Amino acid sequence: MYTLLITPEQTRKILADIKQIYLLDMLNYNTQFAQKAITKMMRTQKIDDFDEFYRFVMVDESRIKEMFGYFFINVSWMFRDPEVFKMIREKVIPALDSYARIKIWCAGCATGEEAYSIAIILDELGLLERTTIYATDIDTQALHVARTRRYSATHMLACTQNYYLSGGVKPFKNYYKIHNNEVILNERLANNICFAEHNLITDSSFNEFQLILCRNMFIYFNDDLQKHALQTFDKSLENGGFFISGYHERIHRNDLKKSFKLYSKLHRIYRKSY
Ligand SMILES: C[S@@+](CC[C@H](N)C(=O)[O-])C[C@H]1O[C@@H](n2cnc3c(N)ncnc32)[C@H](O)[C@@H]1O
């Protein structure tokens, strides 16, 4: 079994002290997840004593930022959970056709695969030109990868089947060219995507969207932070707009159920009431 090198109390202490001293707020991440992330850094630094690690980190803001890097798990795939993207293709995007300008927010976009998947669907439905996709993340390194549009060829191969399972019918290789062992997505797909830094803990809503995706991020947040993020999404979503959470994440907050009505339980798709 994987041994954690830090207790829940020590985790909360170090995060609370960082918040107080450096005003960097990571206190509301799920404690168990934070314990694992900090343990990973302790192992990398070959430090297994909490007090020693505390002194090591607290002395320097760059070490704190390095520690937070362990919190940002930016694993992603194109058309991840293809059945969800099938619903997006067949039901959600067609419902946005009546808008002159379509605005979509991919929150926690990591290395960009989700935003590019949406761009491909919009392109195939003839709606890409009148859509802006805002793709945001707290992790600047992940955003850098997203902007380069470069992925390993093996990674993209693993995503190919997802594309077809999600209802794609074109040759998937039309969307990229191969260079050495890398795949570079077509530049055209990025033309309507705006990648930007956005922290769901501290930054507020910044637009009115008809579709917001926030997938595979809530699992890292505690209850308070989930509530805060959902309020931000509520404020950012037009009436009748769609909100999609991760396939294994559920909004179980009664206080927000009046805003987010279940549209498809299986696919974790919600619709904001009119
Ligand atoms: C597992 S990835 C999800 C990627 C994509 N949405 C998907 O489902 O494939 C989670 C992302 O959440 C981002 N994240 C974590 N905390 C965040 C915060 N407070 N604000 C914005 N993004 C955050 C991480 O940097 C990471 O890229």
The ligand as an ORCA input file, in Angstrom:
! r2SCAN-3c Opt
* xyz 0 1
  C      -7.347     16.100    -14.812
  S      -7.247     17.668    -15.539
  C      -8.753     17.709    -16.454
  C      -8.522     18.003    -17.913
  C      -9.773     17.958    -18.782
  N     -10.819     18.802    -18.286
  C     -10.257     16.540    -18.936
  O     -11.264     16.174    -18.327
  O      -9.610     15.780    -19.663
  C      -7.554     18.790    -14.181
  C      -7.059     20.195    -14.448
  O      -7.554     21.058    -13.434
  C      -6.609     22.097    -13.275
  N      -6.853     22.816    -12.015
  C      -6.601     22.384    -10.753
  N      -6.914     23.352     -9.867
  C      -7.398     24.397    -10.592
  C      -7.892     25.686    -10.235
  N      -7.963     26.078     -8.965
  N      -8.304     26.519    -11.218
  C      -8.234     26.137    -12.517
  N      -7.763     24.930    -12.919
  C      -7.355     24.071    -11.967
  C      -5.279     21.351    -13.311
  O      -4.205     22.202    -13.592
  C      -5.549     20.320    -14.413
  O      -5.058     20.765    -15.652
*
